[in-house]
Amino acid sequence: MSYNKLIALGLIGIALSSCGNGGGEQKSDAPKEYPFLVVKPEDKSLSVKHTAVLQGRQDVEIRPEVSGLITKVCVDEGAQVHKGQVLFVIDQVPYRAALQKAQASVATAEAALANARLSLDGKEELFKEKVISDYELRTAQNAYKSAEAALMQAKAELRDAENNLSYTEVKSPVDGVAGMSSYRIGALVGPTMATPLINVSDNSRMLAYFSMTEKQALELTSQYGSMQEAVKSYPPVGLEMQDGTIYEEKGNIDVISGMVDKTTGTVSIRAAFPNASGRLLSGGAANVILSYDRPASLIIPQGATYEIQNRIFTYKVVDGTTVATPIEVFKINDGKEYIVLSGLAEGDTIVAEGAGLLKAGTKVTEMKSTPKQQQEEQK
């Protein structure tokens, strides 16, 4: 074979090789492998956390109603106190003296009234006998009324004195736990003081204040029909402590504000939790856990969706080809899955992962195993 023929054969081989490469490009049009998911109904429970501030049922600032020196401290900081229990005693000496003075004034007024009564009775008899004039009778009547008024005033001052003496014993108006106090024996206190003597917190029932967006609140109202019905029918809620543990008692939503905060665009909500153990502390922070139970719902992973102009789409697989399908989802989600409200039906097949990398009309075939499963098999 001549040299020129060898060159010709080589060129033909290159051409055939090039044709072979072109065949490889046709191979790239082969269906791409993706994990599939056949949509079917299942029960789903979603949990959403909302940051909350805890507050006791009552946080009462204990302040004195009279001025004076503290002569006795009757409460230990952090102790359990009861309604009516004496917490502090203010110097009673001046108030006892004021009470005795008021009692004396009442006695004097009573005697003056008795004398005025005797004088009026005598004047009335003399007037009947026409011994005195109408003017003298009226004068006696006015003197009696004046004595009555003086007695009423004296009794009012007596009640004030009695009250002031009782106020020297500063009592707790509620059952609860005593807070910290910087006031000790000898401290001068009064009604106008800037800081309270002590705080008493009724922590037997703890209130958790949190908020949700206006949209979420409206969805809640739509779900139950009204705010009142939502408060009445909403299932028990949980509480996550700051250390990550879940509080052992369930609570209930008892108040939903009817107003939207113009600054934050949120609606305030309150949940109440029993706190017999005293584990929850007033002023603390926690996460209220709201549960949403959706029985027989269509659940798809969020990786099976993509968004365009605030609309959510997924790819249905029809005859081995992707079809872009708009769907409506439940607004509350766990960040991993969506609950589909419309757009898909039971038995539909969708691309389960990588929807953001696909286009409509792409030929796809089911991946025999997911990358995660492949890694596990290699292990």
GULO-126568 format. One record per residue (C-alpha): x, y, z; residue in three letters; residue number from 0. Coordinates in steps of 0.02 Angstrom, whole numbers, plus 50000, padded with zeros to 5 digits. Layout:
N
> X; Y; Z; residuo; num
> X; Y; Z; ala; NUM
...
END
This chain:
379
> X; Y; Z; residuo; num
> 50000; 50000; 50000; met; 0
> 50066; 50170; 49950; ser; 1
> 50103; 50310; 50073; tyr; 2
> 49964; 50419; 49999; asn; 3
> 49836; 50281; 50027; lys; 4
> 49889; 50266; 50209; leu; 5
> 49861; 50453; 50233; ile; 6
> 49689; 50439; 50153; ala; 7
> 49641; 50295; 50268; leu; 8
> 49700; 50396; 50418; gly; 9
> 49592; 50543; 50369; leu; 10
> 49443; 50428; 50348; ile; 11
> 49475; 50359; 50522; gly; 12
> 49480; 50533; 50596; ile; 13
> 49317; 50576; 50508; ala; 14
> 49236; 50418; 50576; leu; 15
> 49303; 50460; 50747; ser; 16
> 49226; 50632; 50733; ser; 17
> 49061; 50554; 50685; cys; 18
> 49076; 50445; 50840; gly; 19
> 49099; 50599; 50948; asn; 20
> 48942; 50673; 50868; gly; 21
> 48852; 50515; 50922; gly; 22
> 48914; 50550; 51099; gly; 23
> 48831; 50722; 51094; glu; 24
> 48669; 50636; 51048; gln; 25
> 48693; 50531; 51204; lys; 26
> 48686; 50691; 51307; ser; 27
> 48504; 50706; 51254; asp; 28
> 48468; 50547; 51350; ala; 29
> 48348; 50566; 51500; pro; 30
> 48430; 50637; 51656; lys; 31
> 48417; 50544; 51819; glu; 32
> 48324; 50627; 51964; tyr; 33
> 48242; 50559; 52121; pro; 34
> 48053; 50543; 52099; phe; 35
> 47915; 50554; 52227; leu; 36
> 47739; 50486; 52208; val; 37
> 47626; 50605; 52303; val; 38
> 47513; 50523; 52430; lys; 39
> 47415; 50588; 52581; pro; 40
> 47487; 50573; 52755; glu; 41
> 47458; 50650; 52925; asp; 42
> 47573; 50795; 52963; lys; 43
> 47603; 50896; 53121; ser; 44
> 47702; 51057; 53106; leu; 45
> 47785; 51146; 53251; ser; 46
> 47828; 51329; 53242; val; 47
> 47924; 51422; 53378; lys; 48
> 47889; 51600; 53432; his; 49
> 48003; 51695; 53550; thr; 50
> 47908; 51740; 53709; ala; 51
> 47932; 51839; 53869; val; 52
> 47870; 51760; 54029; leu; 53
> 47775; 51856; 54161; gln; 54
> 47692; 51800; 54321; gly; 55
> 47506; 51806; 54338; arg; 56
> 47533; 51959; 54447; gln; 57
> 47693; 52056; 54477; asp; 58
> 47647; 52175; 54617; val; 59
> 47755; 52318; 54678; glu; 60
> 47735; 52335; 54866; ile; 61
> 47739; 52517; 54920; arg; 62
> 47700; 52597; 55088; pro; 63
> 47546; 52706; 55108; glu; 64
> 47616; 52804; 55256; val; 65
> 47786; 52880; 55295; ser; 66
> 47904; 52827; 55433; gly; 67
> 48052; 52723; 55485; leu; 68
> 48050; 52535; 55457; ile; 69
> 48053; 52451; 55627; thr; 70
> 48035; 52271; 55571; lys; 71
> 48065; 52167; 55414; val; 72
> 47953; 52014; 55418; cys; 73
> 47992; 51932; 55250; val; 74
> 48141; 51840; 55180; asp; 75
> 48191; 51876; 55001; glu; 76
> 48133; 51738; 54885; gly; 77
> 48012; 51668; 55013; ala; 78
> 47835; 51612; 54975; gln; 79
> 47712; 51737; 55047; val; 80
> 47524; 51734; 55068; his; 81
> 47390; 51864; 55041; lys; 82
> 47375; 51973; 55197; gly; 83
> 47545; 51923; 55266; gln; 84
> 47641; 52066; 55351; val; 85
> 47802; 52104; 55257; leu; 86
> 47864; 52264; 55341; phe; 87
> 47817; 52364; 55496; val; 88
> 47835; 52554; 55497; ile; 89
> 47857; 52650; 55661; asp; 90
> 47683; 52646; 55741; gln; 91
> 47711; 52767; 55886; val; 92
> 47655; 52929; 55798; pro; 93
> 47507; 52842; 55719; tyr; 94
> 47449; 52769; 55884; arg; 95
> 47457; 52943; 55958; ala; 96
> 47357; 53012; 55812; ala; 97
> 47228; 52875; 55838; leu; 98
> 47210; 52918; 56023; gln; 99
> 47190; 53102; 55979; lys; 100
> 47055; 53059; 55852; ala; 101
> 46966; 52951; 55981; gln; 102
> 46968; 53096; 56103; ala; 103
> 46898; 53212; 55971; ser; 104
> 46755; 53093; 55940; val; 105
> 46716; 53085; 56126; ala; 106
> 46717; 53276; 56136; thr; 107
> 46604; 53290; 55984; ala; 108
> 46484; 53163; 56056; glu; 109
> 46473; 53262; 56218; ala; 110
> 46446; 53424; 56123; ala; 111
> 46308; 53342; 56022; leu; 112
> 46225; 53280; 56181; ala; 113
> 46228; 53457; 56255; asn; 114
> 46159; 53527; 56093; ala; 115
> 46019; 53399; 56101; arg; 116
> 45974; 53449; 56280; leu; 117
> 45976; 53633; 56233; ser; 118
> 45866; 53604; 56081; leu; 119
> 45740; 53501; 56182; asp; 120
> 45726; 53643; 56311; gly; 121
> 45707; 53775; 56176; lys; 122
> 45569; 53676; 56092; glu; 123
> 45469; 53667; 56256; glu; 124
> 45492; 53853; 56287; leu; 125
> 45440; 53893; 56110; phe; 126
> 45281; 53791; 56130; lys; 127
> 45241; 53896; 56285; glu; 128
> 45282; 54051; 56183; lys; 129
> 45419; 54101; 56304; val; 130
> 45554; 54117; 56170; ile; 131
> 45550; 54179; 55992; ser; 132
> 45564; 54079; 55832; asp; 133
> 45740; 54150; 55810; tyr; 134
> 45803; 54071; 55971; glu; 135
> 45727; 53903; 55923; leu; 136
> 45809; 53907; 55753; arg; 137
> 45975; 53954; 55832; thr; 138
> 45964; 53800; 55945; ala; 139
> 45921; 53689; 55795; gln; 140
> 46071; 53755; 55698; asn; 141
> 46184; 53726; 55847; ala; 142
> 46125; 53546; 55855; tyr; 143
> 46159; 53520; 55668; lys; 144
> 46331; 53596; 55689; ser; 145
> 46367; 53475; 55831; ala; 146
> 46310; 53330; 55722; glu; 147
> 46427; 53385; 55583; ala; 148
> 46571; 53403; 55705; ala; 149
> 46542; 53225; 55766; leu; 150
> 46540; 53160; 55586; met; 151
> 46704; 53249; 55551; gln; 152
> 46782; 53179; 55709; ala; 153
> 46729; 53003; 55662; lys; 154
> 46801; 53025; 55487; ala; 155
> 46966; 53080; 55563; glu; 156
> 46958; 52929; 55677; leu; 157
> 46938; 52814; 55527; arg; 158
> 47087; 52898; 55444; asp; 159
> 47191; 52874; 55600; ala; 160
> 47140; 52692; 55612; glu; 161
> 47182; 52664; 55428; asn; 162
> 47350; 52751; 55444; asn; 163
> 47393; 52642; 55594; leu; 164
> 47344; 52486; 55496; ser; 165
> 47451; 52546; 55349; tyr; 166
> 47605; 52539; 55461; thr; 167
> 47594; 52351; 55434; glu; 168
> 47636; 52332; 55250; val; 169
> 47548; 52174; 55190; lys; 170
> 47554; 52071; 55032; ser; 171
> 47396; 52091; 54927; pro; 172
> 47424; 51924; 54838; val; 173
> 47496; 51751; 54858; asp; 174
> 47665; 51738; 54776; gly; 175
> 47854; 51741; 54791; val; 176
> 47945; 51889; 54869; ala; 177
> 48080; 51970; 54765; gly; 178
> 48237; 52062; 54820; met; 179
> 48233; 52215; 54933; ser; 180
> 48363; 52344; 54978; ser; 181
> 48262; 52414; 55126; tyr; 182
> 48313; 52367; 55301; arg; 183
> 48268; 52418; 55479; ile; 184
> 48291; 52604; 55504; gly; 185
> 48261; 52653; 55324; ala; 186
> 48145; 52802; 55299; leu; 187
> 48006; 52759; 55177; val; 188
> 47849; 52842; 55111; gly; 189
> 47715; 52839; 54976; pro; 190
> 47816; 52947; 54855; thr; 191
> 47973; 52839; 54856; met; 192
> 48041; 52796; 54682; ala; 193
> 48070; 52611; 54709; thr; 194
> 47951; 52487; 54792; pro; 195
> 47990; 52405; 54958; leu; 196
> 47984; 52236; 54874; ile; 197
> 47899; 52146; 54729; asn; 198
> 47785; 51998; 54751; val; 199
> 47757; 51887; 54599; ser; 200
> 47611; 51768; 54585; asp; 201
> 47695; 51635; 54479; asn; 202
> 47567; 51497; 54503; ser; 203
> 47509; 51533; 54326; arg; 204
> 47639; 51597; 54204; met; 205
> 47593; 51705; 54055; leu; 206
> 47697; 51696; 53896; ala; 207
> 47683; 51848; 53782; tyr; 208
> 47732; 51826; 53599; phe; 209
> 47679; 51890; 53429; ser; 210
> 47646; 51832; 53252; met; 211
> 47632; 51925; 53089; thr; 212
> 47467; 52001; 53037; glu; 213
> 47458; 51875; 52895; lys; 214
> 47480; 51728; 53013; gln; 215
> 47348; 51799; 53130; ala; 216
> 47225; 51818; 52986; leu; 217
> 47258; 51639; 52932; glu; 218
> 47226; 51583; 53110; leu; 219
> 47062; 51679; 53110; thr; 220
> 47013; 51605; 52942; ser; 221
> 47050; 51430; 53004; gln; 222
> 46937; 51445; 53157; tyr; 223
> 46813; 51576; 53098; gly; 224
> 46848; 51711; 53227; ser; 225
> 46975; 51766; 53357; met; 226
> 46860; 51709; 53497; gln; 227
> 46840; 51537; 53420; glu; 228
> 47028; 51524; 53391; ala; 229
> 47059; 51560; 53576; val; 230
> 46926; 51434; 53625; lys; 231
> 46974; 51294; 53505; ser; 232
> 47161; 51309; 53475; tyr; 233
> 47251; 51151; 53534; pro; 234
> 47371; 51156; 53684; pro; 235
> 47539; 51239; 53653; val; 236
> 47712; 51190; 53714; gly; 237
> 47855; 51289; 53789; leu; 238
> 48040; 51272; 53756; glu; 239
> 48152; 51333; 53896; met; 240
> 48313; 51432; 53872; gln; 241
> 48416; 51275; 53904; asp; 242
> 48329; 51188; 53759; gly; 243
> 48221; 51074; 53866; thr; 244
> 48034; 51062; 53840; ile; 245
> 47926; 51118; 53987; tyr; 246
> 47827; 50972; 54055; glu; 247
> 47659; 51063; 54061; glu; 248
> 47556; 51114; 53910; lys; 249
> 47480; 51287; 53899; gly; 250
> 47334; 51369; 53812; asn; 251
> 47314; 51527; 53710; ile; 252
> 47196; 51637; 53811; asp; 253
> 47212; 51808; 53727; val; 254
> 47237; 51865; 53547; ile; 255
> 47250; 52053; 53526; ser; 256
> 47126; 52132; 53408; gly; 257
> 47252; 52263; 53354; met; 258
> 47405; 52262; 53241; val; 259
> 47560; 52351; 53304; asp; 260
> 47592; 52486; 53174; lys; 261
> 47779; 52483; 53209; thr; 262
> 47811; 52296; 53192; thr; 263
> 47658; 52240; 53094; gly; 264
> 47627; 52101; 53220; thr; 265
> 47483; 52043; 53329; val; 266
> 47514; 52010; 53514; ser; 267
> 47461; 51842; 53585; ile; 268
> 47464; 51773; 53762; arg; 269
> 47475; 51592; 53818; ala; 270
> 47451; 51535; 53997; ala; 271
> 47549; 51392; 54077; phe; 272
> 47525; 51312; 54249; pro; 273
> 47678; 51334; 54359; asn; 274
> 47647; 51238; 54518; ala; 275
> 47828; 51179; 54519; ser; 276
> 47892; 51358; 54510; gly; 277
> 48011; 51310; 54370; arg; 278
> 47958; 51456; 54261; leu; 279
> 48028; 51624; 54317; leu; 280
> 47943; 51790; 54290; ser; 281
> 48041; 51901; 54172; gly; 282
> 48124; 51753; 54085; gly; 283
> 48122; 51709; 53901; ala; 284
> 48064; 51551; 53812; ala; 285
> 47994; 51489; 53647; asn; 286
> 47809; 51453; 53630; val; 287
> 47784; 51302; 53517; ile; 288
> 47627; 51308; 53410; leu; 289
> 47572; 51145; 53329; ser; 290
> 47474; 51132; 53168; tyr; 291
> 47395; 50962; 53136; asp; 292
> 47353; 50929; 52953; arg; 293
> 47279; 50754; 52930; pro; 294
> 47282; 50669; 52759; ala; 295
> 47387; 50806; 52678; ser; 296
> 47498; 50799; 52525; leu; 297
> 47677; 50826; 52585; ile; 298
> 47823; 50867; 52470; ile; 299
> 48003; 50917; 52509; pro; 300
> 48047; 51100; 52481; gln; 301
> 48189; 51041; 52369; gly; 302
> 48055; 50986; 52247; ala; 303
> 47998; 51167; 52223; thr; 304
> 48058; 51332; 52154; tyr; 305
> 47986; 51508; 52159; glu; 306
> 47950; 51635; 52024; ile; 307
> 47874; 51803; 52070; gln; 308
> 47815; 51740; 52240; asn; 309
> 47730; 51589; 52161; arg; 310
> 47786; 51413; 52203; ile; 311
> 47808; 51281; 52067; phe; 312
> 47855; 51098; 52060; thr; 313
> 47891; 50981; 51914; tyr; 314
> 47768; 50843; 51881; lys; 315
> 47835; 50698; 51778; val; 316
> 47717; 50659; 51635; val; 317
> 47772; 50525; 51510; asp; 318
> 47953; 50549; 51564; gly; 319
> 47949; 50737; 51537; thr; 320
> 47948; 50878; 51667; thr; 321
> 47793; 50988; 51672; val; 322
> 47802; 51149; 51774; ala; 323
> 47655; 51148; 51893; thr; 324
> 47603; 51294; 52006; pro; 325
> 47550; 51241; 52179; ile; 326
> 47474; 51323; 52332; glu; 327
> 47552; 51275; 52499; val; 328
> 47506; 51295; 52681; phe; 329
> 47593; 51454; 52738; lys; 330
> 47661; 51374; 52896; ile; 331
> 47807; 51257; 52864; asn; 332
> 47954; 51179; 52955; asp; 333
> 48085; 51238; 52830; gly; 334
> 48102; 51063; 52755; lys; 335
> 47933; 51016; 52684; glu; 336
> 47776; 51096; 52614; tyr; 337
> 47596; 51046; 52641; ile; 338
> 47515; 51060; 52469; val; 339
> 47340; 51133; 52468; leu; 340
> 47310; 51132; 52280; ser; 341
> 47399; 51096; 52115; gly; 342
> 47441; 50914; 52147; leu; 343
> 47334; 50759; 52169; ala; 344
> 47363; 50592; 52250; glu; 345
> 47465; 50481; 52135; gly; 346
> 47554; 50622; 52043; asp; 347
> 47740; 50593; 52016; thr; 348
> 47858; 50740; 52043; ile; 349
> 48045; 50771; 52041; val; 350
> 48090; 50759; 52225; ala; 351
> 48256; 50855; 52223; glu; 352
> 48345; 50985; 52119; gly; 353
> 48192; 51069; 52046; ala; 354
> 48289; 51233; 52036; gly; 355
> 48411; 51156; 51911; leu; 356
> 48278; 51091; 51792; leu; 357
> 48177; 51163; 51649; lys; 358
> 48006; 51119; 51586; ala; 359
> 48008; 50989; 51449; gly; 360
> 48166; 50903; 51511; thr; 361
> 48172; 50715; 51486; lys; 362
> 48200; 50632; 51655; val; 363
> 48209; 50458; 51723; thr; 364
> 48200; 50398; 51901; glu; 365
> 48364; 50388; 51996; met; 366
> 48386; 50214; 52065; lys; 367
> 48462; 50283; 52225; ser; 368
> 48487; 50459; 52291; thr; 369
> 48664; 50530; 52317; pro; 370
> 48638; 50509; 52504; lys; 371
> 48591; 50326; 52483; gln; 372
> 48742; 50301; 52368; gln; 373
> 48859; 50372; 52502; gln; 374
> 48782; 50256; 52631; glu; 375
> 48804; 50107; 52515; glu; 376
> 48988; 50152; 52487; gln; 377
> 49014; 50152; 52676; lys; 378
END
